[in-house]
Amino acid sequence: MAGQQTAETVALQALAWLAGNEDLLPVFLNASGASVDDLREGALRPEFLGSVLDFLLMDDAWIIAFCTEAGLPYEAPMRARAGLPGGEAVHWT
């Protein structure tokens, strides 16, 4: 599990990558209900950054593209997600 500061850094990198992806950004905005203006404010909130990683983690191709461009290992987004609010492992027992 990544520390929150490291997790936020990876999530901010993911947000920047997403904002620069003209094909995928509208998909994220539609799925999240966020506007382009919300991205700046959301970048300051760990919960929003978690939603960025949740979105990215929905598709292996997106993870691979992001991590390749960012020079990160492919497991970095999942580890970062675990370090942000709402990313804790759920134990049902």
N, CA, C and O atoms as a CHARMM CRD file, in Angstrom:
* protein
*
  372
    1    1 MET  N      0.83600  -1.17600   0.00000 PROA 1      0.00000
    2    1 MET  CA     0.00000   0.00000   0.00000 PROA 1      0.00000
    3    1 MET  C      0.88500   1.24600   0.00000 PROA 1      0.00000
    4    1 MET  O      1.84600   1.33700   0.76500 PROA 1      0.00000
    5    2 ALA  N      0.55600   2.18700  -0.85200 PROA 2      0.00000
    6    2 ALA  CA     1.32400   3.41400  -0.95100 PROA 2      0.00000
    7    2 ALA  C      0.90900   4.38200   0.15000 PROA 2      0.00000
    8    2 ALA  O     -0.24000   4.37900   0.59200 PROA 2      0.00000
    9    3 GLY  N      1.87100   5.22300   0.59600 PROA 3      0.00000
   10    3 GLY  CA     1.51900   6.27700   1.52700 PROA 3      0.00000
   11    3 GLY  C      0.62800   7.28100   0.80800 PROA 3      0.00000
   12    3 GLY  O      0.62700   7.34200  -0.42200 PROA 3      0.00000
   13    4 GLN  N     -0.13600   8.07600   1.57300 PROA 4      0.00000
   14    4 GLN  CA    -1.09400   8.97800   0.93800 PROA 4      0.00000
   15    4 GLN  C     -0.40400  10.00200   0.04400 PROA 4      0.00000
   16    4 GLN  O     -0.92800  10.32900  -1.02100 PROA 4      0.00000
   17    5 GLN  N      0.75200  10.51600   0.44400 PROA 5      0.00000
   18    5 GLN  CA     1.43100  11.50800  -0.39000 PROA 5      0.00000
   19    5 GLN  C      1.87000  10.89200  -1.71700 PROA 5      0.00000
   20    5 GLN  O      1.68200  11.49500  -2.77300 PROA 5      0.00000
   21    6 THR  N      2.45000   9.70400  -1.66700 PROA 6      0.00000
   22    6 THR  CA     2.84300   9.01000  -2.88700 PROA 6      0.00000
   23    6 THR  C      1.62800   8.67500  -3.73200 PROA 6      0.00000
   24    6 THR  O      1.65300   8.82000  -4.95500 PROA 6      0.00000
   25    7 ALA  N      0.56300   8.22700  -3.08000 PROA 7      0.00000
   26    7 ALA  CA    -0.67200   7.89000  -3.78300 PROA 7      0.00000
   27    7 ALA  C     -1.23900   9.11500  -4.48500 PROA 7      0.00000
   28    7 ALA  O     -1.68200   9.02500  -5.62900 PROA 7      0.00000
   29    8 GLU  N     -1.22800  10.25100  -3.81200 PROA 8      0.00000
   30    8 GLU  CA    -1.73400  11.47400  -4.42000 PROA 8      0.00000
   31    8 GLU  C     -0.88100  11.89300  -5.61000 PROA 8      0.00000
   32    8 GLU  O     -1.40900  12.39300  -6.60300 PROA 8      0.00000
   33    9 THR  N      0.41800  11.69800  -5.52300 PROA 9      0.00000
   34    9 THR  CA     1.30700  12.04600  -6.63200 PROA 9      0.00000
   35    9 THR  C      0.97900  11.20300  -7.86500 PROA 9      0.00000
   36    9 THR  O      0.87400  11.73500  -8.97000 PROA 9      0.00000
   37   10 VAL  N      0.81900   9.90100  -7.67900 PROA 10     0.00000
   38   10 VAL  CA     0.46200   9.02400  -8.79900 PROA 10     0.00000
   39   10 VAL  C     -0.90800   9.42000  -9.36000 PROA 10     0.00000
   40   10 VAL  O     -1.09600   9.46000 -10.57500 PROA 10     0.00000
   41   11 ALA  N     -1.85900   9.71100  -8.47200 PROA 11     0.00000
   42   11 ALA  CA    -3.19800  10.08900  -8.91900 PROA 11     0.00000
   43   11 ALA  C     -3.17400  11.41700  -9.67900 PROA 11     0.00000
   44   11 ALA  O     -3.90200  11.58300 -10.65800 PROA 11     0.00000
   45   12 LEU  N     -2.34800  12.35600  -9.23600 PROA 12     0.00000
   46   12 LEU  CA    -2.22100  13.62300  -9.96200 PROA 12     0.00000
   47   12 LEU  C     -1.60200  13.40400 -11.33600 PROA 12     0.00000
   48   12 LEU  O     -1.99300  14.05600 -12.30500 PROA 12     0.00000
   49   13 GLN  N     -0.64800  12.49900 -11.42300 PROA 13     0.00000
   50   13 GLN  CA    -0.07500  12.14700 -12.72700 PROA 13     0.00000
   51   13 GLN  C     -1.15000  11.53800 -13.62200 PROA 13     0.00000
   52   13 GLN  O     -1.21600  11.83100 -14.81500 PROA 13     0.00000
   53   14 ALA  N     -1.98700  10.69200 -13.03900 PROA 14     0.00000
   54   14 ALA  CA    -3.07300  10.07000 -13.80400 PROA 14     0.00000
   55   14 ALA  C     -4.07700  11.12200 -14.26400 PROA 14     0.00000
   56   14 ALA  O     -4.55900  11.06500 -15.39500 PROA 14     0.00000
   57   15 LEU  N     -4.39300  12.07400 -13.40100 PROA 15     0.00000
   58   15 LEU  CA    -5.31300  13.13800 -13.76700 PROA 15     0.00000
   59   15 LEU  C     -4.74200  13.97800 -14.90600 PROA 15     0.00000
   60   15 LEU  O     -5.46100  14.31800 -15.84600 PROA 15     0.00000
   61   16 ALA  N     -3.47200  14.31200 -14.83200 PROA 16     0.00000
   62   16 ALA  CA    -2.83400  15.08900 -15.89900 PROA 16     0.00000
   63   16 ALA  C     -2.84200  14.30500 -17.21000 PROA 16     0.00000
   64   16 ALA  O     -3.10000  14.86700 -18.27400 PROA 16     0.00000
   65   17 TRP  N     -2.55800  13.00400 -17.12700 PROA 17     0.00000
   66   17 TRP  CA    -2.58100  12.15300 -18.32700 PROA 17     0.00000
   67   17 TRP  C     -3.98800  12.11700 -18.91000 PROA 17     0.00000
   68   17 TRP  O     -4.17700  12.24100 -20.12000 PROA 17     0.00000
   69   18 LEU  N     -4.95500  11.94800 -18.04500 PROA 18     0.00000
   70   18 LEU  CA    -6.35100  11.88800 -18.47600 PROA 18     0.00000
   71   18 LEU  C     -6.78700  13.21000 -19.10700 PROA 18     0.00000
   72   18 LEU  O     -7.45100  13.21600 -20.14300 PROA 18     0.00000
   73   19 ALA  N     -6.41400  14.32700 -18.48400 PROA 19     0.00000
   74   19 ALA  CA    -6.78400  15.64800 -19.00500 PROA 19     0.00000
   75   19 ALA  C     -6.18200  15.89300 -20.38800 PROA 19     0.00000
   76   19 ALA  O     -6.75000  16.63200 -21.19300 PROA 19     0.00000
   77   20 GLY  N     -5.04400  15.28100 -20.66000 PROA 20     0.00000
   78   20 GLY  CA    -4.40300  15.43500 -21.95800 PROA 20     0.00000
   79   20 GLY  C     -4.86400  14.43600 -22.99800 PROA 20     0.00000
   80   20 GLY  O     -4.41200  14.47900 -24.14200 PROA 20     0.00000
   81   21 ASN  N     -5.75600  13.53900 -22.61800 PROA 21     0.00000
   82   21 ASN  CA    -6.23700  12.49500 -23.53200 PROA 21     0.00000
   83   21 ASN  C     -7.60800  12.91400 -24.05700 PROA 21     0.00000
   84   21 ASN  O     -8.62200  12.73900 -23.38100 PROA 21     0.00000
   85   22 GLU  N     -7.63000  13.46600 -25.26000 PROA 22     0.00000
   86   22 GLU  CA    -8.88300  14.02400 -25.78600 PROA 22     0.00000
   87   22 GLU  C     -9.94200  12.98200 -26.08100 PROA 22     0.00000
   88   22 GLU  O    -11.12000  13.32300 -26.18900 PROA 22     0.00000
   89   23 ASP  N     -9.55700  11.71900 -26.21400 PROA 23     0.00000
   90   23 ASP  CA   -10.54600  10.66000 -26.42300 PROA 23     0.00000
   91   23 ASP  C    -11.14500  10.17000 -25.10500 PROA 23     0.00000
   92   23 ASP  O    -12.34400   9.90500 -25.02200 PROA 23     0.00000
   93   24 LEU  N    -10.31100  10.05400 -24.09100 PROA 24     0.00000
   94   24 LEU  CA   -10.73800   9.45700 -22.82500 PROA 24     0.00000
   95   24 LEU  C    -11.30800  10.47400 -21.84100 PROA 24     0.00000
   96   24 LEU  O    -12.15700  10.11900 -21.02400 PROA 24     0.00000
   97   25 LEU  N    -10.86300  11.72400 -21.89900 PROA 25     0.00000
   98   25 LEU  CA   -11.34900  12.72600 -20.95500 PROA 25     0.00000
   99   25 LEU  C    -12.87400  12.86900 -20.98500 PROA 25     0.00000
  100   25 LEU  O    -13.49300  12.89500 -19.92100 PROA 25     0.00000
  101   26 PRO  N    -13.50400  12.96200 -22.16300 PROA 26     0.00000
  102   26 PRO  CA   -14.97000  13.06500 -22.16000 PROA 26     0.00000
  103   26 PRO  C    -15.65800  11.84300 -21.54600 PROA 26     0.00000
  104   26 PRO  O    -16.72600  11.96600 -20.94700 PROA 26     0.00000
  105   27 VAL  N    -15.05600  10.68200 -21.69300 PROA 27     0.00000
  106   27 VAL  CA   -15.62000   9.46700 -21.10000 PROA 27     0.00000
  107   27 VAL  C    -15.58900   9.59000 -19.57400 PROA 27     0.00000
  108   27 VAL  O    -16.56700   9.27400 -18.89700 PROA 27     0.00000
  109   28 PHE  N    -14.46000  10.05200 -19.04600 PROA 28     0.00000
  110   28 PHE  CA   -14.34000  10.24600 -17.59600 PROA 28     0.00000
  111   28 PHE  C    -15.33100  11.29900 -17.10700 PROA 28     0.00000
  112   28 PHE  O    -16.01100  11.09300 -16.10200 PROA 28     0.00000
  113   29 LEU  N    -15.41400  12.42100 -17.81200 PROA 29     0.00000
  114   29 LEU  CA   -16.32400  13.48900 -17.38800 PROA 29     0.00000
  115   29 LEU  C    -17.76700  13.00700 -17.39000 PROA 29     0.00000
  116   29 LEU  O    -18.52000  13.30700 -16.46400 PROA 29     0.00000
  117   30 ASN  N    -18.15700  12.26900 -18.41200 PROA 30     0.00000
  118   30 ASN  CA   -19.52400  11.74100 -18.46200 PROA 30     0.00000
  119   30 ASN  C    -19.77100  10.71600 -17.36700 PROA 30     0.00000
  120   30 ASN  O    -20.83800  10.70500 -16.75300 PROA 30     0.00000
  121   31 ALA  N    -18.79500   9.85700 -17.12000 PROA 31     0.00000
  122   31 ALA  CA   -18.96400   8.81000 -16.10800 PROA 31     0.00000
  123   31 ALA  C    -18.99100   9.39000 -14.69800 PROA 31     0.00000
  124   31 ALA  O    -19.71600   8.89400 -13.83600 PROA 31     0.00000
  125   32 SER  N    -18.20700  10.43500 -14.46000 PROA 32     0.00000
  126   32 SER  CA   -18.09300  10.98700 -13.11200 PROA 32     0.00000
  127   32 SER  C    -19.07900  12.11700 -12.83900 PROA 32     0.00000
  128   32 SER  O    -19.36800  12.42900 -11.68300 PROA 32     0.00000
  129   33 GLY  N    -19.59400  12.72900 -13.90000 PROA 33     0.00000
  130   33 GLY  CA   -20.45600  13.89000 -13.71800 PROA 33     0.00000
  131   33 GLY  C    -19.67500  15.16400 -13.46300 PROA 33     0.00000
  132   33 GLY  O    -20.26700  16.21100 -13.20000 PROA 33     0.00000
  133   34 ALA  N    -18.35400  15.09100 -13.53500 PROA 34     0.00000
  134   34 ALA  CA   -17.50500  16.25600 -13.31200 PROA 34     0.00000
  135   34 ALA  C    -17.43600  17.09700 -14.58500 PROA 34     0.00000
  136   34 ALA  O    -17.66000  16.60100 -15.69000 PROA 34     0.00000
  137   35 SER  N    -17.12600  18.36500 -14.40600 PROA 35     0.00000
  138   35 SER  CA   -16.88400  19.25100 -15.53700 PROA 35     0.00000
  139   35 SER  C    -15.37800  19.49100 -15.63300 PROA 35     0.00000
  140   35 SER  O    -14.62400  19.12800 -14.73000 PROA 35     0.00000
  141   36 VAL  N    -14.95800  20.09700 -16.72300 PROA 36     0.00000
  142   36 VAL  CA   -13.53600  20.42500 -16.87200 PROA 36     0.00000
  143   36 VAL  C    -13.10000  21.33600 -15.72300 PROA 36     0.00000
  144   36 VAL  O    -11.99600  21.18700 -15.19900 PROA 36     0.00000
  145   37 ASP  N    -13.95900  22.27400 -15.33200 PROA 37     0.00000
  146   37 ASP  CA   -13.63300  23.17300 -14.22400 PROA 37     0.00000
  147   37 ASP  C    -13.47900  22.41700 -12.90100 PROA 37     0.00000
  148   37 ASP  O    -12.69500  22.82100 -12.04200 PROA 37     0.00000
  149   38 ASP  N    -14.21900  21.33100 -12.73800 PROA 38     0.00000
  150   38 ASP  CA   -14.13800  20.53100 -11.51200 PROA 38     0.00000
  151   38 ASP  C    -12.78100  19.84500 -11.36800 PROA 38     0.00000
  152   38 ASP  O    -12.39300  19.47900 -10.25900 PROA 38     0.00000
  153   39 LEU  N    -12.06400  19.66800 -12.46000 PROA 39     0.00000
  154   39 LEU  CA   -10.79200  18.95000 -12.40100 PROA 39     0.00000
  155   39 LEU  C     -9.77100  19.68600 -11.53500 PROA 39     0.00000
  156   39 LEU  O     -9.04400  19.05400 -10.76800 PROA 39     0.00000
  157   40 ARG  N     -9.71000  20.99600 -11.64700 PROA 40     0.00000
  158   40 ARG  CA    -8.74600  21.76700 -10.84500 PROA 40     0.00000
  159   40 ARG  C     -9.05000  21.63500  -9.35200 PROA 40     0.00000
  160   40 ARG  O     -8.15800  21.36400  -8.54800 PROA 40     0.00000
  161   41 GLU  N    -10.30900  21.82700  -8.99800 PROA 41     0.00000
  162   41 GLU  CA   -10.70400  21.71100  -7.59700 PROA 41     0.00000
  163   41 GLU  C    -10.53200  20.27300  -7.10000 PROA 41     0.00000
  164   41 GLU  O    -10.07600  20.04300  -5.98100 PROA 41     0.00000
  165   42 GLY  N    -10.90300  19.31400  -7.94700 PROA 42     0.00000
  166   42 GLY  CA   -10.79200  17.90900  -7.57500 PROA 42     0.00000
  167   42 GLY  C     -9.37300  17.46300  -7.33700 PROA 42     0.00000
  168   42 GLY  O     -9.12200  16.55100  -6.54900 PROA 42     0.00000
  169   43 ALA  N     -8.43900  18.10800  -8.02000 PROA 43     0.00000
  170   43 ALA  CA    -7.02600  17.74900  -7.85300 PROA 43     0.00000
  171   43 ALA  C     -6.54600  17.98600  -6.42600 PROA 43     0.00000
  172   43 ALA  O     -5.52200  17.44000  -6.01500 PROA 43     0.00000
  173   44 LEU  N     -7.27700  18.79200  -5.67700 PROA 44     0.00000
  174   44 LEU  CA    -6.91300  19.08600  -4.28700 PROA 44     0.00000
  175   44 LEU  C     -7.57700  18.15600  -3.28900 PROA 44     0.00000
  176   44 LEU  O     -7.28700  18.21500  -2.09400 PROA 44     0.00000
  177   45 ARG  N     -8.47300  17.28900  -3.77500 PROA 45     0.00000
  178   45 ARG  CA    -9.23600  16.41300  -2.87500 PROA 45     0.00000
  179   45 ARG  C     -8.85200  14.95000  -3.08200 PROA 45     0.00000
  180   45 ARG  O     -9.02200  14.42400  -4.18200 PROA 45     0.00000
  181   46 PRO  N     -8.34400  14.29300  -2.06100 PROA 46     0.00000
  182   46 PRO  CA    -7.95200  12.88600  -2.18800 PROA 46     0.00000
  183   46 PRO  C     -9.08700  11.98300  -2.65200 PROA 46     0.00000
  184   46 PRO  O     -8.84300  11.00700  -3.36100 PROA 46     0.00000
  185   47 GLU  N    -10.33000  12.29300  -2.26300 PROA 47     0.00000
  186   47 GLU  CA   -11.46300  11.46600  -2.67500 PROA 47     0.00000
  187   47 GLU  C    -11.66600  11.52800  -4.18900 PROA 47     0.00000
  188   47 GLU  O    -11.96000  10.51600  -4.82600 PROA 47     0.00000
  189   48 PHE  N    -11.50900  12.71700  -4.75600 PROA 48     0.00000
  190   48 PHE  CA   -11.64400  12.87800  -6.20400 PROA 48     0.00000
  191   48 PHE  C    -10.50500  12.16100  -6.91200 PROA 48     0.00000
  192   48 PHE  O    -10.71600  11.49900  -7.92800 PROA 48     0.00000
  193   49 LEU  N     -9.30100  12.29400  -6.37500 PROA 49     0.00000
  194   49 LEU  CA    -8.15700  11.60600  -6.97700 PROA 49     0.00000
  195   49 LEU  C     -8.38200  10.09300  -6.96800 PROA 49     0.00000
  196   49 LEU  O     -7.99100   9.39500  -7.90400 PROA 49     0.00000
  197   50 GLY  N     -9.00800   9.59600  -5.91400 PROA 50     0.00000
  198   50 GLY  CA    -9.35500   8.17500  -5.87400 PROA 50     0.00000
  199   50 GLY  C    -10.30200   7.80300  -6.99500 PROA 50     0.00000
  200   50 GLY  O    -10.19000   6.72200  -7.57400 PROA 50     0.00000
  201   51 SER  N    -11.24500   8.69800  -7.30700 PROA 51     0.00000
  202   51 SER  CA   -12.18200   8.40700  -8.39500 PROA 51     0.00000
  203   51 SER  C    -11.47700   8.38800  -9.74700 PROA 51     0.00000
  204   51 SER  O    -11.86800   7.64200 -10.64400 PROA 51     0.00000
  205   52 VAL  N    -10.44600   9.20500  -9.89100 PROA 52     0.00000
  206   52 VAL  CA    -9.65000   9.17900 -11.12800 PROA 52     0.00000
  207   52 VAL  C     -8.99600   7.81200 -11.27800 PROA 52     0.00000
  208   52 VAL  O     -9.02100   7.21400 -12.35400 PROA 52     0.00000
  209   53 LEU  N     -8.41300   7.32800 -10.19300 PROA 53     0.00000
  210   53 LEU  CA    -7.76700   6.01500 -10.24800 PROA 53     0.00000
  211   53 LEU  C     -8.78400   4.90100 -10.42300 PROA 53     0.00000
  212   53 LEU  O     -8.51600   3.93300 -11.13400 PROA 53     0.00000
  213   54 ASP  N     -9.94600   5.01700  -9.78800 PROA 54     0.00000
  214   54 ASP  CA   -11.00400   4.02000  -9.99000 PROA 54     0.00000
  215   54 ASP  C    -11.35600   3.93000 -11.47000 PROA 54     0.00000
  216   54 ASP  O    -11.50000   2.83500 -12.01300 PROA 54     0.00000
  217   55 PHE  N    -11.49200   5.06900 -12.11200 PROA 55     0.00000
  218   55 PHE  CA   -11.81400   5.10300 -13.54200 PROA 55     0.00000
  219   55 PHE  C    -10.69300   4.45500 -14.35400 PROA 55     0.00000
  220   55 PHE  O    -10.95200   3.60500 -15.20600 PROA 55     0.00000
  221   56 LEU  N     -9.46900   4.85000 -14.09300 PROA 56     0.00000
  222   56 LEU  CA    -8.32500   4.31800 -14.83400 PROA 56     0.00000
  223   56 LEU  C     -8.22700   2.80100 -14.68700 PROA 56     0.00000
  224   56 LEU  O     -7.88800   2.09600 -15.63800 PROA 56     0.00000
  225   57 LEU  N     -8.52500   2.31100 -13.49400 PROA 57     0.00000
  226   57 LEU  CA    -8.39900   0.88000 -13.20900 PROA 57     0.00000
  227   57 LEU  C     -9.47700   0.03400 -13.86900 PROA 57     0.00000
  228   57 LEU  O     -9.44800  -1.19200 -13.76300 PROA 57     0.00000
  229   58 MET  N    -10.43100   0.67000 -14.55000 PROA 58     0.00000
  230   58 MET  CA   -11.48400  -0.08800 -15.22100 PROA 58     0.00000
  231   58 MET  C    -10.99700  -0.77400 -16.49500 PROA 58     0.00000
  232   58 MET  O    -11.66300  -1.68400 -16.98900 PROA 58     0.00000
  233   59 ASP  N     -9.86000  -0.36200 -17.03500 PROA 59     0.00000
  234   59 ASP  CA    -9.42200  -0.90900 -18.31900 PROA 59     0.00000
  235   59 ASP  C     -7.91500  -1.09800 -18.32100 PROA 59     0.00000
  236   59 ASP  O     -7.16000  -0.15000 -18.10200 PROA 59     0.00000
  237   60 ASP  N     -7.48600  -2.31600 -18.56900 PROA 60     0.00000
  238   60 ASP  CA    -6.05100  -2.61200 -18.59500 PROA 60     0.00000
  239   60 ASP  C     -5.31100  -1.77700 -19.62700 PROA 60     0.00000
  240   60 ASP  O     -4.17000  -1.37900 -19.39200 PROA 60     0.00000
  241   61 ALA  N     -5.93600  -1.50700 -20.75900 PROA 61     0.00000
  242   61 ALA  CA    -5.28000  -0.71800 -21.80700 PROA 61     0.00000
  243   61 ALA  C     -4.99100   0.70000 -21.31200 PROA 61     0.00000
  244   61 ALA  O     -3.95300   1.27500 -21.63900 PROA 61     0.00000
  245   62 TRP  N     -5.90200   1.25300 -20.53200 PROA 62     0.00000
  246   62 TRP  CA    -5.68700   2.59800 -19.98700 PROA 62     0.00000
  247   62 TRP  C     -4.53900   2.58500 -18.98200 PROA 62     0.00000
  248   62 TRP  O     -3.71500   3.50000 -18.96700 PROA 62     0.00000
  249   63 ILE  N     -4.48300   1.56200 -18.15200 PROA 63     0.00000
  250   63 ILE  CA    -3.40500   1.43900 -17.16800 PROA 63     0.00000
  251   63 ILE  C     -2.06400   1.33700 -17.87900 PROA 63     0.00000
  252   63 ILE  O     -1.10400   2.02100 -17.52300 PROA 63     0.00000
  253   64 ILE  N     -2.01100   0.48100 -18.88000 PROA 64     0.00000
  254   64 ILE  CA    -0.76500   0.28500 -19.61800 PROA 64     0.00000
  255   64 ILE  C     -0.32900   1.57900 -20.28800 PROA 64     0.00000
  256   64 ILE  O      0.84300   1.94800 -20.21700 PROA 64     0.00000
  257   65 ALA  N     -1.26400   2.27400 -20.93900 PROA 65     0.00000
  258   65 ALA  CA    -0.91800   3.52400 -21.62200 PROA 65     0.00000
  259   65 ALA  C     -0.42000   4.57600 -20.62700 PROA 65     0.00000
  260   65 ALA  O      0.59500   5.23100 -20.86600 PROA 65     0.00000
  261   66 PHE  N     -1.13300   4.73200 -19.52000 PROA 66     0.00000
  262   66 PHE  CA    -0.73200   5.71500 -18.51700 PROA 66     0.00000
  263   66 PHE  C      0.63200   5.37600 -17.92200 PROA 66     0.00000
  264   66 PHE  O      1.52500   6.22200 -17.87700 PROA 66     0.00000
  265   67 CYS  N      0.78400   4.14700 -17.47200 PROA 67     0.00000
  266   67 CYS  CA     2.03400   3.76000 -16.80400 PROA 67     0.00000
  267   67 CYS  C      3.23000   3.82200 -17.75600 PROA 67     0.00000
  268   67 CYS  O      4.32600   4.22200 -17.36100 PROA 67     0.00000
  269   68 THR  N      3.01700   3.43100 -18.99000 PROA 68     0.00000
  270   68 THR  CA     4.10000   3.49400 -19.97100 PROA 68     0.00000
  271   68 THR  C      4.54500   4.93500 -20.17000 PROA 68     0.00000
  272   68 THR  O      5.73900   5.23400 -20.16400 PROA 68     0.00000
  273   69 GLU  N      3.57400   5.82200 -20.34500 PROA 69     0.00000
  274   69 GLU  CA     3.91100   7.23700 -20.56700 PROA 69     0.00000
  275   69 GLU  C      4.53600   7.87100 -19.32800 PROA 69     0.00000
  276   69 GLU  O      5.43900   8.70000 -19.44200 PROA 69     0.00000
  277   70 ALA  N      4.05600   7.48500 -18.14300 PROA 70     0.00000
  278   70 ALA  CA     4.54500   8.06800 -16.89000 PROA 70     0.00000
  279   70 ALA  C      5.81200   7.38800 -16.37900 PROA 70     0.00000
  280   70 ALA  O      6.43600   7.87800 -15.43800 PROA 70     0.00000
  281   71 GLY  N      6.20000   6.26300 -16.98700 PROA 71     0.00000
  282   71 GLY  CA     7.37700   5.53500 -16.52000 PROA 71     0.00000
  283   71 GLY  C      7.15900   4.84300 -15.18700 PROA 71     0.00000
  284   71 GLY  O      8.08900   4.70400 -14.39300 PROA 71     0.00000
  285   72 LEU  N      5.93700   4.41400 -14.94300 PROA 72     0.00000
  286   72 LEU  CA     5.58500   3.75400 -13.68300 PROA 72     0.00000
  287   72 LEU  C      5.34500   2.26600 -13.90600 PROA 72     0.00000
  288   72 LEU  O      4.97300   1.86100 -15.00700 PROA 72     0.00000
  289   73 PRO  N      5.55300   1.44800 -12.87700 PROA 73     0.00000
  290   73 PRO  CA     5.17900   0.03200 -12.99100 PROA 73     0.00000
  291   73 PRO  C      3.65900  -0.09400 -13.09400 PROA 73     0.00000
  292   73 PRO  O      2.92300   0.74300 -12.57000 PROA 73     0.00000
  293   74 TYR  N      3.20100  -1.12900 -13.76400 PROA 74     0.00000
  294   74 TYR  CA     1.76500  -1.29000 -14.01900 PROA 74     0.00000
  295   74 TYR  C      0.92900  -1.42200 -12.75800 PROA 74     0.00000
  296   74 TYR  O     -0.27100  -1.14900 -12.78700 PROA 74     0.00000
  297   75 GLU  N      1.53000  -1.83100 -11.66000 PROA 75     0.00000
  298   75 GLU  CA     0.75300  -1.95400 -10.42400 PROA 75     0.00000
  299   75 GLU  C      0.66600  -0.63400  -9.64800 PROA 75     0.00000
  300   75 GLU  O     -0.02800  -0.57400  -8.63300 PROA 75     0.00000
  301   76 ALA  N      1.34200   0.40900 -10.09500 PROA 76     0.00000
  302   76 ALA  CA     1.36200   1.69100  -9.37500 PROA 76     0.00000
  303   76 ALA  C     -0.03500   2.28100  -9.16800 PROA 76     0.00000
  304   76 ALA  O     -0.32400   2.73800  -8.06100 PROA 76     0.00000
  305   77 PRO  N     -0.92400   2.29700 -10.18000 PROA 77     0.00000
  306   77 PRO  CA    -2.24900   2.86800  -9.92700 PROA 77     0.00000
  307   77 PRO  C     -3.03900   2.10500  -8.85700 PROA 77     0.00000
  308   77 PRO  O     -3.73000   2.72000  -8.04600 PROA 77     0.00000
  309   78 MET  N     -2.94300   0.79200  -8.84900 PROA 78     0.00000
  310   78 MET  CA    -3.68200   0.01300  -7.85000 PROA 78     0.00000
  311   78 MET  C     -3.10800   0.25200  -6.45600 PROA 78     0.00000
  312   78 MET  O     -3.85600   0.38100  -5.48700 PROA 78     0.00000
  313   79 ARG  N     -1.80400   0.31000  -6.36000 PROA 79     0.00000
  314   79 ARG  CA    -1.19100   0.59400  -5.05300 PROA 79     0.00000
  315   79 ARG  C     -1.56300   1.99900  -4.57700 PROA 79     0.00000
  316   79 ARG  O     -1.85400   2.21200  -3.40000 PROA 79     0.00000
  317   80 ALA  N     -1.54800   2.95000  -5.51100 PROA 80     0.00000
  318   80 ALA  CA    -1.91900   4.31800  -5.15600 PROA 80     0.00000
  319   80 ALA  C     -3.37200   4.37500  -4.70600 PROA 80     0.00000
  320   80 ALA  O     -3.70300   5.06700  -3.74300 PROA 80     0.00000
  321   81 ARG  N     -4.23700   3.64900  -5.40300 PROA 81     0.00000
  322   81 ARG  CA    -5.65700   3.66100  -5.03200 PROA 81     0.00000
  323   81 ARG  C     -5.84800   3.17000  -3.61100 PROA 81     0.00000
  324   81 ARG  O     -6.69400   3.69000  -2.88300 PROA 81     0.00000
  325   82 ALA  N     -5.07400   2.17900  -3.20800 PROA 82     0.00000
  326   82 ALA  CA    -5.17000   1.64200  -1.85000 PROA 82     0.00000
  327   82 ALA  C     -4.74600   2.67000  -0.80400 PROA 82     0.00000
  328   82 ALA  O     -5.13900   2.57000   0.35900 PROA 82     0.00000
  329   83 GLY  N     -3.94400   3.65800  -1.21200 PROA 83     0.00000
  330   83 GLY  CA    -3.45600   4.66600  -0.27800 PROA 83     0.00000
  331   83 GLY  C     -4.34000   5.89400  -0.15800 PROA 83     0.00000
  332   83 GLY  O     -4.02400   6.81600   0.59400 PROA 83     0.00000
  333   84 LEU  N     -5.44400   5.91500  -0.89400 PROA 84     0.00000
  334   84 LEU  CA    -6.35400   7.06000  -0.85300 PROA 84     0.00000
  335   84 LEU  C     -7.66800   6.67300  -0.17200 PROA 84     0.00000
  336   84 LEU  O     -7.99700   5.48900  -0.09100 PROA 84     0.00000
  337   85 PRO  N     -8.41900   7.65800   0.31500 PROA 85     0.00000
  338   85 PRO  CA    -9.69900   7.35200   0.98000 PROA 85     0.00000
  339   85 PRO  C    -10.60600   6.51400   0.08000 PROA 85     0.00000
  340   85 PRO  O    -10.77700   6.79900  -1.10500 PROA 85     0.00000
  341   86 GLY  N    -11.17900   5.47700   0.67800 PROA 86     0.00000
  342   86 GLY  CA   -12.07000   4.58200  -0.05100 PROA 86     0.00000
  343   86 GLY  C    -11.36100   3.44100  -0.74200 PROA 86     0.00000
  344   86 GLY  O    -12.01300   2.57900  -1.33200 PROA 86     0.00000
  345   87 GLY  N    -10.05700   3.41200  -0.68500 PROA 87     0.00000
  346   87 GLY  CA    -9.30200   2.37800  -1.36500 PROA 87     0.00000
  347   87 GLY  C     -8.90700   1.21200  -0.48100 PROA 87     0.00000
  348   87 GLY  O     -8.19700   0.30400  -0.91500 PROA 87     0.00000
  349   88 GLU  N     -9.36500   1.23800   0.75300 PROA 88     0.00000
  350   88 GLU  CA    -9.01500   0.16800   1.69500 PROA 88     0.00000
  351   88 GLU  C     -9.65700  -1.14600   1.24000 PROA 88     0.00000
  352   88 GLU  O    -10.72500  -1.15700   0.62700 PROA 88     0.00000
  353   89 ALA  N     -8.99100  -2.22800   1.55000 PROA 89     0.00000
  354   89 ALA  CA    -9.54100  -3.54900   1.24700 PROA 89     0.00000
  355   89 ALA  C    -10.76800  -3.77800   2.12600 PROA 89     0.00000
  356   89 ALA  O    -10.76300  -3.48100   3.32000 PROA 89     0.00000
  357   90 VAL  N    -11.80600  -4.30700   1.51100 PROA 90     0.00000
  358   90 VAL  CA   -13.04000  -4.57700   2.25100 PROA 90     0.00000
  359   90 VAL  C    -12.99300  -6.00600   2.77900 PROA 90     0.00000
  360   90 VAL  O    -12.73400  -6.95100   2.03400 PROA 90     0.00000
  361   91 HSD  N    -13.24500  -6.14200   4.06500 PROA 91     0.00000
  362   91 HSD  CA   -13.30000  -7.46400   4.68900 PROA 91     0.00000
  363   91 HSD  C    -14.73200  -7.69800   5.13100 PROA 91     0.00000
  364   91 HSD  O    -15.25000  -6.98400   5.98900 PROA 91     0.00000
  365   92 TRP  N    -15.36800  -8.69700   4.54700 PROA 92     0.00000
  366   92 TRP  CA   -16.77800  -8.94200   4.81000 PROA 92     0.00000
  367   92 TRP  C    -17.01900  -9.81000   6.02800 PROA 92     0.00000
  368   92 TRP  O    -18.16900 -10.02700   6.40800 PROA 92     0.00000
  369   93 THR  N    -15.96800 -10.30700   6.64600 PROA 93     0.00000
  370   93 THR  CA   -16.16000 -11.14200   7.82600 PROA 93     0.00000
  371   93 THR  C    -15.63700 -10.48000   9.06400 PROA 93     0.00000
  372   93 THR  O    -15.72000 -11.05200  10.15100 PROA 93     0.00000
